[in-house]
Amino acid sequence: MSAVAQRTTAVSRMVGELRQLGGLKNVDLANIVGVSPPTVHRWSKGQGSPTIEKQQVIAELRWVAERLSDFYEPDEARLWLQTGHPQLDGEKPYDLINEDRTAEVLEIIDRLESGVFL
């Protein structure tokens, strides 16, 4: 058994939900928020905490992953988040989320929801 106990924190829950809903791995989340995979692993265990800015990105990414889970399996959602999207001028949804442009990503998901595919 590990000498360091696992704690449940808001961040550790969000990291777990990003795995479950968005199919994201520690390395994916690390690349998105600009930290190392071991740092994400520590967060997932409730050890340490990201900056407020990184917490915001994680929370928004989690919200987007939850919305995507209505349409895609986790591995498909992961690919959707990491691939340039034609309705976003070829930009990757996770880059926009990282740039505080989550509303643009959510607009695309709203179009999926309403059946409008441009």
SEROVO-765528 format. One line per 10 residues: their letters; for each residue z, x, y of N, C-alpha, C. Coordinates in pm, whole numbers. Atoms other than C-alpha are relative to their C-alpha. Last residue first. Example, Ala and Ser with C-alpha at 12.3 -4.5 7.8 and 13.67 -1.06 7.14 Angstrom:
! SEROVO-765528
sa = -6/-82/-119/714/1367/-106/73/-77/109; 0/89/-119/780/1230/-450/0/90/120
***
This chain:
! SEROVO-765528
lfvgselrdi = 106/-43/-93/-4151/-2250/2295/-62/130/-47; 32/-139/28/-3954/-2414/2016/-118/40/86; 104/-49/-88/-3783/-2736/2118/-21/148/-28; 128/1/71/-3592/-2892/1828/-115/47/85; 77/119/-42/-3294/-2988/2044/-136/-6/-67; -76/121/26/-3061/-2751/1862/-79/-126/33; -1/20/146/-3312/-2471/1854/65/-132/-34; 135/44/36/-3364/-2517/2227/-14/-20/-150; 10/142/-37/-2988/-2501/2279/-138/-55/-34; -65/74/109/-2992/-2171/2087/-3/-150/28
ielveatrde = 92/-6/115/-3246/-2033/2334/58/-79/-117; 113/90/-30/-3031/-2152/2627/-99/-4/-117; -40/136/37/-2728/-1986/2463/-110/-102/31; 3/8/146/-2902/-1650/2482/33/-141/-45; 141/-4/39/-2972/-1692/2853/-17/-13/-151; 58/132/-29/-2611/-1801/2915/-147/-5/-41; -13/86/117/-2491/-1483/2742/-65/-136/22; 111/95/-14/-2621/-1267/3028/-2/-95/-120; -55/121/-62/-2303/-1060/3073/-109/-103/32; 30/-8/-144/-2496/-738/2998/50/-122/75
nildypkegd = -69/-119/-50/-2342/-706/2649/-18/17/151; -142/34/5/-2455/-1060/2572/81/115/59; -25/94/-110/-2804/-964/2687/147/-39/5; 4/-78/-124/-2803/-661/2459/29/-90/120; -128/-67/-17/-2684/-880/2169/1/90/124; -111/85/-45/-2976/-1117/2223/131/75/19; -87/35/112/-3233/-838/2197/117/-84/50; -133/-61/-1/-3497/-837/2468/82/-49/-118; -11/-109/95/-3859/-920/2388/136/69/-2; 89/-109/-41/-3909/-1130/2699/17/124/-87
lqphgtqlwl = -85/-82/-87/-3609/-1346/2600/-79/124/47; -44/85/-111/-3823/-1625/2455/96/72/94; 110/29/-92/-4006/-1364/2244/42/-87/119; 39/140/10/-3679/-1237/2095/-109/-31/101; 58/47/-125/-3614/-869/2028/-56/-141/-18; 145/-11/-11/-3414/-841/1710/-46/-51/135; 39/-140/-16/-3044/-765/1672/-149/21/20; -71/-65/-110/-2894/-1112/1724/-55/139/32; 36/70/-124/-3154/-1284/1506/64/69/120; 135/-42/-34/-3105/-1024/1229/-44/-62/133
raedpeyfds = -9/-143/-34/-2731/-1084/1225/-137/50/45; -57/-4/-135/-2789/-1462/1231/9/144/49; 107/40/-91/-3018/-1427/928/48/4/146; 93/-112/-7/-2752/-1230/738/-119/-30/92; -49/-117/-72/-2491/-1492/830/-98/116/10; -98/-67/84/-2702/-1791/719/45/127/73; 32/-116/81/-2881/-1961/1004/116/42/-89; 142/-11/32/-2900/-2288/1196/-33/107/-103; 53/135/25/-2546/-2417/1254/-144/6/-50; -36/37/137/-2417/-2059/1213/-44/-142/-34
lreavwrlea = 109/-34/92/-2610/-1970/1529/29/-45/-142; 112/91/-27/-2356/-2156/1745/-115/25/-97; -40/134/47/-2068/-1970/1580/-112/-100/21; 9/0/147/-2250/-1639/1624/40/-135/-57; 142/7/36/-2300/-1717/1995/-16/-5/-152; 44/135/-36/-1929/-1789/2039/-147/-19/-38; -56/90/100/-1838/-1468/1850/-45/-145/26; 79/-23/121/-2070/-1267/2073/47/-93/-112; 128/67/-23/-1902/-1423/2375/-92/16/-121; -21/145/-3/-1557/-1330/2246/-131/-75/18
ivqqkeitps = -30/43/137/-1665/-976/2150/16/-152/-5; 125/-9/76/-1828/-924/2492/23/-50/-143; 88/107/-48/-1514/-1050/2666/-131/0/-77; -52/125/57/-1291/-827/2453/-89/-117/42; 46/3/140/-1513/-532/2547/49/-127/-69; 145/17/-1/-1460/-604/2917/-55/-10/-142; 28/141/-34/-1084/-655/2867/-151/-26/-3; -15/32/-142/-1065/-316/2698/-32/-148/22; 108/-42/-89/-1037/-311/2321/33/-32/146; 68/111/-65/-706/-337/2140/-110/53/91
gqgkswrhvt = 70/-33/-123/-513/-121/1902/-73/-121/54; -54/-126/-52/-428/-198/1544/-80/40/123; -101/32/-100/-481/-561/1447/65/123/60; -132/-6/64/-657/-461/1124/112/-32/98; 1/104/104/-996/-571/1258/133/-7/-73; -14/132/-65/-923/-367/1572/9/-110/-104; -139/12/-47/-866/-58/1356/23/-134/68; -84/20/119/-1198/-115/1178/146/-15/41; 14/142/35/-1372/-156/1515/86/-31/-123; -72/75/-103/-1234/184/1617/-6/-149/-30
ppsvgvinal = -144/-2/31/-1346/334/1285/85/-75/104; -36/94/107/-1701/206/1359/149/7/-38; 28/-48/136/-1708/404/1686/36/-107/-103; -115/-74/54/-1734/237/2027/-38/49/-140; -5/-140/-39/-2019/111/2244/125/76/-40; -99/-19/-107/-1976/-267/2236/20/146/38; 13/100/-107/-2297/-346/2045/97/30/114; 120/-29/-79/-2306/-26/1840/-13/-95/118; -23/-127/-69/-1946/-73/1724/-120/34/90; -86/31/-114/-2017/-439/1642/29/126/81
dvnklgglqr = 75/84/-92/-2307/-338/1423/82/-26/126; 95/-86/-69/-2116/-48/1262/-82/-81/101; -70/-81/-100/-1826/-279/1180/-97/86/80; -82/-103/64/-2065/-518/1007/70/79/111; -10/-131/-63/-2205/-836/1154/96/92/-75; 41/-104/92/-2299/-1124/923/13/141/56; 117/-72/-48/-2278/-1359/1217/-48/111/-90; 101/87/-59/-2045/-1627/1086/-130/72/34; 23/122/78/-1826/-1433/841/-117/-81/56; 48/-36/134/-1846/-1085/989/-43/-126/-75
legvmrsvat = 133/-56/-20/-1822/-1217/1345/-60/47/-132; 94/112/-15/-1533/-1436/1230/-142/50/25; 19/64/130/-1347/-1130/1103/-100/-114/6; 78/-96/78/-1401/-947/1434/-27/-59/-139; 139/8/-46/-1283/-1260/1619/-89/96/-79; 60/126/48/-967/-1280/1407/-147/-9/41; 24/-16/144/-889/-911/1466/-60/-127/-59; 116/-87/22/-942/-963/1840/-28/16/-149; 120/74/-39/-708/-1261/1859/-124/83/-28; 10/13/-145/-449/-1063/1666/-124/-83/30
trqavasm = 105/91/-42/-337/-1066/1304/9/-15/152; -44/108/-88/-142/-761/1212/-119/-89/31; 106/70/-70/-206/-531/918/60/-113/81; 20/141/35/83/-305/828/-115/-60/81; 15/79/-123/52/69/862/-34/-143/-40; -122/-19/-79/191/266/565/-4/-82/128; 14/-77/-122/-85/123/348/133/9/74; 0/84/-117/0/0/0/0/89/124
***
